[in-house]
Structure formats: C-alpha cells, structure tokens
Amino acid sequence: MQEIEAAGLPPPAANQLELHPRCTKPELLAFMAAKGILPIAYSSLAPLSNWRLGQQGGKTDASRAEASPVADIAARQRVRPRHLSPL
C-alpha cells in the first residue's frame, strides 16, 4: 500500500487480505481506513488447519473432536455441511 502511495498511484478501492478472529491486523486496517480502502476478508469463516505447509493449524485434536454446530444443522437438514449457506 505504501509503495502504491509513494509511486503517486491512486489507492485501491479495496484490499483482499486474510482476516478472521485469530488474524485481525489492526494496524493495517487502521491504515486502510485512513486511506478510505475497504477490507475484503478471505479465510474468514472456515480457515483450513493445513493451508500453510509447515505451520501449526488453529485447531487442536480436542477442538476437532467437539461437535460442530454446522455439522449438527446439516445433519438435521440431511445435507452436507458445505451445502449450507449463510443468509
């Protein structure tokens, strides 16, 4: 972002970045807000535990064993969890 600004180019209208409760990036969000750049989150609802090779995932064995509310709803609706969509 600062390189774009230093080059005299107009700022983007939005910036897609990893953003979820475990990765909040407050400094970057404050910078973007000051420049009027909207954040677009990816990996915000269901981050994969193995998407970065060699890094520890966010889920522990205990949390993997817990019942998932999404799985419970899907079972009641007789669909797979991936077929559920937030309204």
N, C-alpha and C positions, 0 to 999 in steps of 0.2 A: 504494500500500500504506500509506504513512504517512498519507494522507488518510482512509483507512478506519479506521485505528487512532485518529487524532485525533477522529474522529466518534463513537468509542465503539462502533463496529460490530464484530461478530466477524470474525476474519480468514478469508479463503477457505481451503478445504482444499487447493486447488491453484491455480497460476497458469500460463497458457499463454504462452510467450514464445519469441522466436527464439533458438535455442540450437544451436550446432554448433561444430566446432573453430576456425572463424575468428571466432566471436562467442560468447565464453564467459561474459561478465557475472559475474565472480567476486564483486563487491561485492553485487549483487542476490541472487545465490544464497546468499551468507553471511547476508544479512538474512532471506531466506525461510527458511533452515534454522533460524535463531534463533527464528523465529516458528512453526515447525512447518508451513510451507507447502510442499507438494510442487511441483517444477517439472514442467511438461509442455512438451516441445520441439516446435516446428514448424519446418519447413525444416531438419531435422537430417540427412537422408540425401542428398538431391539438390537443393540450392538452385539455383534458376534464375539464370542470369547476367544476366537483364534484368528482374527483377521490380520493381526500383525505377527509374522513369524518370529519366534524367539522371545515374545513378550508374554508375561503372565496375563491371563484374561481376567475380567472383572468378576466372573462367577467362581465361587468355591464349590467343592464337592457337596457341601451341606446345602448351599443355595440351589444347586441343580436338583437335589433330591426333594426340595419343597414343591408343593402343589402350585401350579401356575394358574392364576385367575383366568388367563386367556384360554388355557387348555380346558379348564372347567366349563367355561362358556361354550367353547367349541364342542365339547362332548355333549352338553345339553342340547345344542342345536344340530348335532350329528353331522358336523363338518370338520375339516381340518383347521387348526389354528390360523394358518396362512390365508384362509378364505374369509376371515373376519376383517372388517374394515371399520375404522372409526368414522363416525358421522360428523 
